[in-house]
Amino acid sequence: MNTMELHALLGDPERAGAYFVDARDREALVEAGRALRFSVHALDLRTCTDTDAVLREIAEALAFPDWFGGNLDALADCLNDLSWLSAPGYLLVLEHIGPWREQAADDVEAVIEILQDAAARWADDDVPFWAMLPLPSHELAAVEGADEA
């Protein structure tokens, strides 16, 4: 995908959502998000083995307000607001989720669902909200194979 196509894709709120992507595409996605003046946040989750740690990392990276309750409902509330990060679009890159996926696969799915719901909510306002979860190509193939089953 060339730069123009990537900009067009990221600029389309109707196509936005949470996606597993090839880790080799990470830098191009971040550059495109920045070129579109999105609020871009790369989160390194390699040391997060539980959901509480992931929520803390997301809250810190996105400068969640003091009222953030540190649970999945509060995550949804904050992601659906983001008034403190006003931007024409949002791009979250949740990197190195392997340890967390191994320890809390159900919670990973719950967070992905919250990210998807946030993207749909933001699309109602014509604002792209993307959450990318880069994986090495061999892990991505396994995830895509599971999705097709």
C-alpha positions in Angstrom: 0.0 0.0 0.0 1.5 3.4 -1.0 1.5 6.5 1.2 -1.6 8.0 -0.5 -3.6 4.8 -0.1 -2.6 4.6 3.5 -3.6 8.2 4.2 -6.9 7.5 2.5 -7.5 4.4 4.5 -6.6 6.0 7.9 -8.7 9.1 7.1 -11.8 7.0 6.6 -13.8 6.7 9.9 -16.1 4.0 8.5 -13.2 1.6 8.0 -11.5 2.4 11.4 -11.4 -0.1 14.2 -9.0 -2.4 16.0 -6.9 -4.6 13.8 -4.0 -7.0 14.1 -1.4 -5.9 11.6 2.0 -7.0 10.4 4.7 -5.6 12.7 6.7 -4.6 9.6 4.0 -2.1 8.8 4.1 -0.3 12.1 6.4 2.6 11.2 4.4 3.4 8.0 1.2 3.5 10.0 2.7 5.8 12.7 4.1 8.1 10.0 0.8 8.2 8.2 -1.1 9.0 11.4 1.3 11.8 12.2 1.1 13.2 8.7 -2.7 13.3 9.1 -2.2 15.2 12.4 -3.8 12.4 14.4 -3.2 11.9 18.1 -0.7 9.0 17.7 0.2 6.9 20.7 2.5 3.9 20.6 2.2 1.7 23.7 4.9 -0.9 24.5 3.1 -3.6 26.5 6.0 -6.1 26.6 6.1 -5.9 30.4 2.4 -6.1 30.9 1.3 -9.6 31.8 -2.1 -8.6 33.3 -5.0 -6.4 32.3 -4.5 -4.0 35.2 -1.0 -3.2 33.9 -2.3 -2.7 30.4 -5.0 -0.4 31.6 -2.4 1.7 33.5 -0.2 1.8 30.4 -3.1 3.0 28.2 -4.2 5.5 30.9 -0.7 7.0 31.1 -0.1 7.1 27.4 -3.5 8.8 26.7 -3.3 11.1 29.8 -6.6 9.8 31.1 -8.3 12.2 33.6 -8.2 11.5 37.4 -11.7 10.1 37.2 -10.5 7.0 35.3 -11.5 4.1 37.4 -8.9 1.6 36.2 -11.3 -1.0 34.9 -12.8 -2.0 31.5 -15.9 0.1 31.9 -13.8 3.2 32.7 -11.6 2.4 29.7 -14.6 2.4 27.4 -15.8 5.7 29.0 -12.4 7.4 28.5 -11.9 6.1 24.9 -15.4 7.4 24.0 -14.6 10.9 25.3 -11.0 11.9 24.7 -12.0 15.6 25.0 -8.6 16.3 26.6 -6.9 15.0 23.4 -8.8 16.8 20.7 -7.6 15.7 17.3 -8.9 15.0 13.8 -8.2 11.3 14.4 -6.7 8.8 16.8 -4.2 6.1 16.2 -3.2 3.7 19.1 -0.4 1.2 18.4 -0.5 -1.5 21.1 2.9 -3.3 20.7 4.2 -6.5 22.2 1.0 -7.9 23.5 2.3 -11.4 23.5 2.8 -11.8 27.3 -0.6 -10.3 28.1 -2.3 -12.5 25.5 -0.7 -15.6 27.1 -1.9 -14.6 30.6 -5.3 -13.1 29.8 -6.6 -13.9 26.4 -10.2 -13.2 27.4 -9.3 -9.8 28.6 -7.4 -9.1 25.4 -10.6 -9.9 23.5 -12.6 -7.6 25.8 -10.2 -4.7 25.3 -10.3 -5.3 21.5 -14.1 -5.1 21.6 -13.9 -1.9 23.6 -11.5 -0.5 21.0 -13.9 -1.6 18.2 -16.9 0.0 19.9 -14.9 3.2 20.4 -14.1 3.3 16.7 -17.8 2.9 15.9 -18.7 5.7 18.3 -16.1 8.0 16.9 -17.2 7.2 13.3 -20.6 8.7 14.3 -18.7 12.0 14.7 -16.8 11.4 11.4 -13.5 11.0 13.4 -11.2 8.1 12.6 -10.2 6.0 15.6 -7.7 3.2 15.0 -6.1 0.7 17.3 -3.4 -1.4 15.6 -1.9 -4.4 17.3 1.3 -5.3 15.4 2.4 -8.9 15.4 5.3 -10.7 13.8 4.2 -12.2 10.5 4.1 -15.8 11.9 1.8 -14.8 14.8 -0.3 -12.7 12.5 -0.9 -15.7 10.2 -2.0 -17.7 13.2 -4.5 -15.0 14.3 -5.8 -14.7 10.7 -6.2 -18.4 10.5 -8.1 -18.5 13.8 -10.4 -15.7 12.5 -11.2 -17.8 9.4 -12.1 -20.9 11.4 
